Amino acid sequence: MYTVWLAGMYGGMGDHERAMAEAKSALERFPDHPISLFNLGTSARILGRHDEAIAAHERMASRNPRWRHALGITYAAAGRTDDARRILAEMEASPPNSWNALGLAELHAALGNDEAALKWLEYQPRHAWWFGIAGNPLFNGLHDEPRFQALLSVINARGATRSQPPS
């Protein structure tokens, strides 16, 4: 099962061709696995292969609706902003939770709604993946915002306390 994570690791290193190959390989063993479809679509989106990205993320969202924010991000990148806003409206109509909040922050950022992205990044309780916001390229445009810097200081403070040797 660990093979489904390889694509994300390669994608995180910027090797999106290899990420797509690993995602496709994992999908042969674990069809419709959301993480593999997410990584396949995300790397395709980053490479500008919008049709491939949309196909992977539509497949993912149809089988795992919790992941529909990624489809919205891909729609936004492909210029299908009406479709992205439709997904955004559906998500905002759902009761908030940590997973949904992180997805809403990403989708708002993809649509250029910085204020709303920050609002959802400040949502608590935070999802475990929230700690990746510093390296998430969707939030690159927020790095100069004081509210985003405050969020990063929370991450840095937590990291510093975890790395301290026991007394």
FIDREN-820120 format. One record per residue (C-alpha): residue in one letter; x, y, z. Coordinates in nm, 4 decimals, m for minus. Layout:
<sites>
site residuo = A, px = X, py = Y, pz = Z
...
</sites>
This chain:
<sites>
site residuo = M, px = 0.0000, py = 0.0000, pz = 0.0000
site residuo = Y, px = 0.2958, py = 0.2325, pz = 0.0481
site residuo = T, px = 0.3301, py = 0.2606, pz = m0.3293
site residuo = V, px = 0.0389, py = 0.5045, pz = m0.3398
site residuo = W, px = 0.2530, py = 0.7583, pz = m0.1513
site residuo = L, px = 0.5510, py = 0.7448, pz = m0.3894
site residuo = A, px = 0.3839, py = 0.9692, pz = m0.6432
site residuo = G, px = 0.3340, py = 1.2385, pz = m0.3814
site residuo = M, px = 0.6960, py = 1.2172, pz = m0.2772
site residuo = Y, px = 0.8162, py = 1.2587, pz = m0.6358
site residuo = G, px = 0.5686, py = 1.5382, pz = m0.6925
site residuo = G, px = 0.6908, py = 1.7136, pz = m0.3787
site residuo = M, px = 1.0435, py = 1.6964, pz = m0.5179
site residuo = G, px = 0.9240, py = 1.8514, pz = m0.8454
site residuo = D, px = 0.9634, py = 1.5364, pz = m1.0559
site residuo = H, px = 0.6084, py = 1.5359, pz = m1.1903
site residuo = E, px = 0.6725, py = 1.2985, pz = m1.4796
site residuo = R, px = 0.7907, py = 1.0336, pz = m1.2348
site residuo = A, px = 0.5070, py = 1.1207, pz = m0.9981
site residuo = M, px = 0.2557, py = 1.0513, pz = m1.2739
site residuo = A, px = 0.4265, py = 0.7226, pz = m1.3621
site residuo = E, px = 0.4203, py = 0.6115, pz = m0.9972
site residuo = A, px = 0.0560, py = 0.7136, pz = m0.9586
site residuo = K, px = m0.0406, py = 0.5148, pz = m1.2680
site residuo = S, px = 0.1546, py = 0.2154, pz = m1.1376
site residuo = A, px = m0.0202, py = 0.2360, pz = m0.8003
site residuo = L, px = m0.3591, py = 0.2615, pz = m0.9723
site residuo = E, px = m0.2905, py = m0.0687, pz = m1.1480
site residuo = R, px = m0.2696, py = m0.2323, pz = m0.8055
site residuo = F, px = m0.5219, py = m0.0159, pz = m0.6199
site residuo = P, px = m0.7791, py = 0.1116, pz = m0.8727
site residuo = D, px = m0.9493, py = 0.4364, pz = m0.7782
site residuo = H, px = m0.7270, py = 0.4982, pz = m0.4762
site residuo = P, px = m0.7869, py = 0.8661, pz = m0.3916
site residuo = I, px = m0.4252, py = 0.9531, pz = m0.3106
site residuo = S, px = m0.3002, py = 0.8042, pz = m0.6378
site residuo = L, px = m0.5685, py = 0.9853, pz = m0.8363
site residuo = F, px = m0.4961, py = 1.3049, pz = m0.6455
site residuo = N, px = m0.1244, py = 1.2840, pz = m0.7216
site residuo = L, px = m0.1804, py = 1.1869, pz = m1.0852
site residuo = G, px = m0.4143, py = 1.4794, pz = m1.1400
site residuo = T, px = m0.2063, py = 1.7274, pz = m0.9427
site residuo = S, px = 0.1150, py = 1.6488, pz = m1.1294
site residuo = A, px = m0.0706, py = 1.6611, pz = m1.4620
site residuo = R, px = m0.2154, py = 2.0003, pz = m1.3614
site residuo = I, px = 0.1258, py = 2.1360, pz = m1.2665
site residuo = L, px = 0.2624, py = 2.0163, pz = m1.6013
site residuo = G, px = m0.0214, py = 2.1950, pz = m1.7805
site residuo = R, px = m0.1886, py = 1.8728, pz = m1.8955
site residuo = H, px = m0.5309, py = 1.9929, pz = m1.7973
site residuo = D, px = m0.7314, py = 1.7219, pz = m1.9758
site residuo = E, px = m0.5386, py = 1.4463, pz = m1.7947
site residuo = A, px = m0.5634, py = 1.6337, pz = m1.4668
site residuo = I, px = m0.9376, py = 1.6845, pz = m1.4991
site residuo = A, px = m0.9938, py = 1.3189, pz = m1.5924
site residuo = A, px = m0.7988, py = 1.1968, pz = m1.2871
site residuo = H, px = m0.9614, py = 1.4417, pz = m1.0470
site residuo = E, px = m1.3134, py = 1.3852, pz = m1.1836
site residuo = R, px = m1.2630, py = 1.0115, pz = m1.1347
site residuo = M, px = m1.1323, py = 1.0740, pz = m0.7828
site residuo = A, px = m1.4146, py = 1.3109, pz = m0.6852
site residuo = S, px = m1.6870, py = 1.0853, pz = m0.8256
site residuo = R, px = m1.5674, py = 0.7965, pz = m0.6094
site residuo = N, px = m1.4463, py = 1.0004, pz = m0.3114
site residuo = P, px = m1.6418, py = 1.3275, pz = m0.2816
site residuo = R, px = m1.4281, py = 1.4423, pz = 0.0129
site residuo = W, px = m1.1530, py = 1.5102, pz = m0.2443
site residuo = R, px = m1.3622, py = 1.7359, pz = m0.4695
site residuo = H, px = m1.1608, py = 2.0431, pz = m0.3695
site residuo = A, px = m0.8738, py = 1.9074, pz = m0.5837
site residuo = L, px = m1.1087, py = 1.8902, pz = m0.8816
site residuo = G, px = m1.2093, py = 2.2508, pz = m0.8168
site residuo = I, px = m0.8434, py = 2.3562, pz = m0.8093
site residuo = T, px = m0.7836, py = 2.1748, pz = m1.1371
site residuo = Y, px = m1.0895, py = 2.3355, pz = m1.2944
site residuo = A, px = m0.9587, py = 2.6770, pz = m1.1848
site residuo = A, px = m0.6153, py = 2.6066, pz = m1.3356
site residuo = A, px = m0.7782, py = 2.4958, pz = m1.6614
site residuo = G, px = m0.9806, py = 2.8176, pz = m1.6806
site residuo = R, px = m1.3093, py = 2.6485, pz = m1.5904
site residuo = T, px = m1.3797, py = 2.8938, pz = m1.3107
site residuo = D, px = m1.7572, py = 2.8453, pz = m1.3195
site residuo = D, px = m1.7070, py = 2.4743, pz = m1.2486
site residuo = A, px = m1.4558, py = 2.5573, pz = m0.9736
site residuo = R, px = m1.7004, py = 2.8037, pz = m0.8141
site residuo = R, px = m1.9784, py = 2.5430, pz = m0.8298
site residuo = I, px = m1.7628, py = 2.3024, pz = m0.6286
site residuo = L, px = m1.6709, py = 2.5833, pz = m0.3908
site residuo = A, px = m2.0393, py = 2.6609, pz = m0.3300
site residuo = E, px = m2.1151, py = 2.2929, pz = m0.2654
site residuo = M, px = m1.8282, py = 2.2707, pz = m0.0181
site residuo = E, px = m1.9274, py = 2.5900, pz = 0.1623
site residuo = A, px = m2.2825, py = 2.4568, pz = 0.1980
site residuo = S, px = m2.1476, py = 2.1545, pz = 0.3880
site residuo = P, px = m2.0874, py = 2.1664, pz = 0.7625
site residuo = P, px = m1.7301, py = 2.2786, pz = 0.8281
site residuo = N, px = m1.4678, py = 2.0360, pz = 0.9503
site residuo = S, px = m1.0891, py = 2.0306, pz = 0.9426
site residuo = W, px = m1.0651, py = 1.8413, pz = 0.6108
site residuo = N, px = m1.3200, py = 2.0630, pz = 0.4389
site residuo = A, px = m1.1562, py = 2.3790, pz = 0.5765
site residuo = L, px = m0.8174, py = 2.2909, pz = 0.4310
site residuo = G, px = m0.9755, py = 2.2083, pz = 0.0947
site residuo = L, px = m1.1707, py = 2.5351, pz = 0.1004
site residuo = A, px = m0.8514, py = 2.7283, pz = 0.1762
site residuo = E, px = m0.6756, py = 2.5655, pz = m0.1196
site residuo = L, px = m0.9664, py = 2.6175, pz = m0.3576
site residuo = H, px = m1.0125, py = 2.9805, pz = m0.2547
site residuo = A, px = m0.6393, py = 3.0372, pz = m0.3056
site residuo = A, px = m0.6590, py = 2.8774, pz = m0.6517
site residuo = L, px = m0.9395, py = 3.1183, pz = m0.7385
site residuo = G, px = m0.7460, py = 3.4181, pz = m0.6048
site residuo = N, px = m0.9717, py = 3.4690, pz = m0.3016
site residuo = D, px = m0.6903, py = 3.5389, pz = m0.0564
site residuo = E, px = m0.9074, py = 3.6687, pz = 0.2287
site residuo = A, px = m1.1308, py = 3.3611, pz = 0.2209
site residuo = A, px = m0.8262, py = 3.1317, pz = 0.1919
site residuo = L, px = m0.6809, py = 3.2870, pz = 0.5062
site residuo = K, px = m1.0131, py = 3.2543, pz = 0.6880
site residuo = W, px = m1.0210, py = 2.8808, pz = 0.6191
site residuo = L, px = m0.6535, py = 2.8362, pz = 0.7062
site residuo = E, px = m0.7352, py = 2.9832, pz = 1.0482
site residuo = Y, px = m1.0166, py = 2.7309, pz = 1.1041
site residuo = Q, px = m0.9792, py = 2.5090, pz = 1.4083
site residuo = P, px = m0.9418, py = 2.2267, pz = 1.4755
site residuo = R, px = m0.6771, py = 2.1953, pz = 1.2075
site residuo = H, px = m0.6338, py = 1.8952, pz = 0.9833
site residuo = A, px = m0.3072, py = 1.7033, pz = 1.0240
site residuo = W, px = m0.2075, py = 1.8003, pz = 0.6690
site residuo = W, px = m0.2507, py = 2.1693, pz = 0.7605
site residuo = F, px = 0.1138, py = 2.1739, pz = 0.8694
site residuo = G, px = 0.2143, py = 2.1493, pz = 0.5013
site residuo = I, px = 0.0802, py = 2.4954, pz = 0.4158
site residuo = A, px = 0.4268, py = 2.6531, pz = 0.4186
site residuo = G, px = 0.5367, py = 2.4434, pz = 0.1205
site residuo = N, px = 0.2030, py = 2.4309, pz = m0.0580
site residuo = P, px = 0.2428, py = 2.6248, pz = m0.3862
site residuo = L, px = m0.1254, py = 2.7192, pz = m0.3797
site residuo = F, px = m0.0431, py = 2.9511, pz = m0.0895
site residuo = N, px = 0.2642, py = 3.1150, pz = m0.2454
site residuo = G, px = 0.0680, py = 3.4360, pz = m0.2955
site residuo = L, px = m0.0067, py = 3.4545, pz = 0.0764
site residuo = H, px = 0.3483, py = 3.4414, pz = 0.2100
site residuo = D, px = 0.3697, py = 3.8202, pz = 0.2557
site residuo = E, px = 0.0386, py = 3.8379, pz = 0.4415
site residuo = P, px = 0.0793, py = 3.8970, pz = 0.8179
site residuo = R, px = m0.2012, py = 3.6486, pz = 0.8943
site residuo = F, px = m0.0239, py = 3.3796, pz = 0.6937
site residuo = Q, px = 0.3042, py = 3.4615, pz = 0.8677
site residuo = A, px = 0.1258, py = 3.4191, pz = 1.2014
site residuo = L, px = 0.0098, py = 3.0744, pz = 1.0910
site residuo = L, px = 0.3643, py = 2.9845, pz = 0.9894
site residuo = S, px = 0.4882, py = 3.0932, pz = 1.3325
site residuo = V, px = 0.2501, py = 2.8369, pz = 1.4871
site residuo = I, px = 0.4053, py = 2.5692, pz = 1.2693
site residuo = N, px = 0.7570, py = 2.6824, pz = 1.3538
site residuo = A, px = 0.6811, py = 2.6940, pz = 1.7258
site residuo = R, px = 0.5390, py = 2.3419, pz = 1.7194
site residuo = G, px = 0.8395, py = 2.2149, pz = 1.5280
site residuo = A, px = 1.0796, py = 2.3774, pz = 1.7717
site residuo = T, px = 0.9077, py = 2.2243, pz = 2.0721
site residuo = R, px = 0.9046, py = 1.8797, pz = 1.9147
site residuo = S, px = 1.2699, py = 1.8903, pz = 1.8246
site residuo = Q, px = 1.3867, py = 1.9727, pz = 2.1755
site residuo = P, px = 1.5643, py = 1.6853, pz = 2.3477
site residuo = P, px = 1.3956, py = 1.5502, pz = 2.6586
site residuo = S, px = 1.5140, py = 1.7034, pz = 2.9856
</sites>
